[in-house]
Structure formats: C-alpha cells, structure tokens
Amino acid sequence: MTESSRPRKAGAFDIRLIIALLLGVYGVVLTVMGLAFTSDADREKAAGVNINLWAGIGLLVVTAMFVLWTVLRPLAVPQAAAEPAE
C-alpha cells in the first residue's frame, strides 16, 4: 500500500475528541466544586447527596470513554476526499 492510497486519520478534527474536551472541562469544574465548595446547605437541598461531585465524576468517566473510543476506533478519511478537487 503506498502513501497516497492509505487512508488518513481524522486526528484532532474528530468530533468525539471535541465532545470529550467539553465534557471533561465541565467534569473537572463540577468535581472541584463538589470537593471544595459544597456546603451542608447545598447537600440538604439534594437529599444529602453531593450532586456536584457525583455529576463531575460521571462526566469524567464519560470523557474517558470517549477518548478510549477515539483511540481504539480512529476515523479514517479516504485520501480522495481529503484532497481538494482540481
């Protein structure tokens, strides 16, 4: 297989990585808020559950799954579609 006929990977333009980045940022923010800035009054409102912490951890797990999915099953862009039409 020559270099010109091999499909290229989508790389940073893969939408799964963009979604993972957004979910990861929100997950980190919620986890920090849940660990450091949650008061007892906030826990009372959520039936005794530190909802920011659990939601942040959940988002970080989903982020890890998106990144793992991207690494294990990369998108292949055919070379013909990657080159501009002449």
Secondary structure, 3 states (H helix, E strand, C coil): CCCCCCCEECHHHCHHHHHHHHHHHHHHHHHHHHHHCCCHHHHHHCCCCCHHHHHHHHHHHHHHHHHHHHHHCCCEECHHHHCCCC
